[in-house]
């Protein structure tokens, strides 16, 4: 009697799966999925198609000039209910956790593990181009983006003009370890840090371009002004002051923030943030990668320039390559610790659906001061 034949297999993004769909849907996600040449060619074709018709210059100018309004509207509608708290941060970025160890800033890479298990099977929503896995109702896996710092006119950082940096009289001046999150949104990164890291020497700054977002942070019951300072800031305005002096920060966090900035202004932004880091300080970034699901879902007429799009709600997003981010950070004088791409297959077992996400995660360090 012949031995029973195994179910045939097929390749999906470089991973082998049984053609029996039940095998594929046994898990919520497949990490570090390799793309086949055919899959990448298909994604490239979709991007060429949806970017073949650019928005006229007058409409592009409107999205730049009124960027603050679009993000204020976003947070007036969603408040703190759109994004899920990012507890995965402490796995991917141990620099943020208690009992941090300098050796953890090295090149050791453990892979992406953004799993915040949930009983929900939802793939997340794609509302007006925001492909989110962090909605409170649909949080099977987590990760989209924090609210970005957009480059347009808006209120300057609150109270910063009155701060005297020369005599150390700035918020958090007595802290031993200082973190700044840029684009804090409603606090989905800041509050997990404050809850998890009880180091008495820690002080956290957080800023956003949206006044509405900062109000949500300051009015949150968990906001503690003795450990945190939240302020409105236009990251692209060189005249908009920070509440802390240059070379005073240990960590700068950019979680789905840089992608919302006009591409030609990104380098200036990274240069500014680099100056805030003390020697040995680190930038931690996670952002959209080229050919992410969100990019492929855009329609004709939503493209502003190469790989830069406007969503239905007026907010904007760019999709990076590793080389582009490396160029931005090294031009600002930072040294690479980590620059990884995560291609992830996510599965909705209830709906028998799949989707493919692409994110980039980086760590770049400011060189230590030379020994005298």
GISULJO-V377667 format. One record per run of one state. SS is the DSSP state (H for helix, E for strand, L for the rest). FROM is the first residue (numbers start at 1). TO is the last residue. If there is no record, write none. Layout:
[[SS | FROM | TO] [SS | FROM | TO]]
This chain:
[[L | 1 | 8] [E | 9 | 12] [L | 13 | 14] [E | 15 | 18] [L | 19 | 20] [H | 21 | 24] [L | 25 | 28] [E | 29 | 30] [L | 31 | 36] [H | 37 | 50] [L | 51 | 53] [E | 54 | 54] [L | 55 | 56] [H | 57 | 65] [L | 66 | 66] [H | 67 | 78] [L | 79 | 88] [H | 89 | 92] [L | 93 | 93] [H | 94 | 96] [L | 97 | 101] [H | 102 | 105] [L | 106 | 124] [E | 125 | 127] [L | 128 | 129] [E | 130 | 132] [L | 133 | 134] [E | 135 | 135] [L | 136 | 137] [E | 138 | 138] [L | 139 | 159] [H | 160 | 162] [L | 163 | 163] [E | 164 | 164] [H | 165 | 167] [L | 168 | 168] [E | 169 | 169] [L | 170 | 176] [E | 177 | 182] [L | 183 | 189] [H | 190 | 196] [L | 197 | 201] [E | 202 | 208] [L | 209 | 210] [H | 211 | 218] [L | 219 | 227] [E | 228 | 232] [L | 233 | 248] [E | 249 | 255] [L | 256 | 257] [H | 258 | 260] [L | 261 | 262] [H | 263 | 276] [E | 277 | 289] [L | 290 | 292] [H | 293 | 296] [L | 297 | 302] [E | 303 | 305] [L | 306 | 307] [E | 308 | 310] [L | 311 | 315] [E | 316 | 318] [L | 319 | 319] [E | 320 | 320] [L | 321 | 321] [H | 322 | 331] [L | 332 | 333] [E | 334 | 348] [L | 349 | 352] [E | 353 | 366] [L | 367 | 372]]
